[in-house]
Amino acid sequence: MIRIRLSETDAQLLEDEYLRCKDAGHRDRLQIVRLAARDRPRQQIADDLGLTIRTLQRWLNCYLEHGLAGLRPRKAKGAGA
């Protein structure tokens, strides 16, 4: 299981970004990390947010690898790119 342990500083940064966030998808990704750090059961987080466990795990791994930057929306690659 993926363990999320946040320092006080990281927890505050996460909370600040969550409170400022207006993008629903990004807000959900921040919420995943917030709840996981509070040891909420993964299945419960997934059910509450309407996600699969695999999607939840992917976002937790992104956070562990890249921090908050790993949760931020990226521009989609398209024909104009």
PyMOL commands that set and color helices and strands:
alter all, ss='L'
color gray80, all
select helices_A, chain A and resi 8-20+24-37+42-49+53-71
alter helices_A, ss='H'
color red, helices_A
deselect
rebuild
show_as cartoon
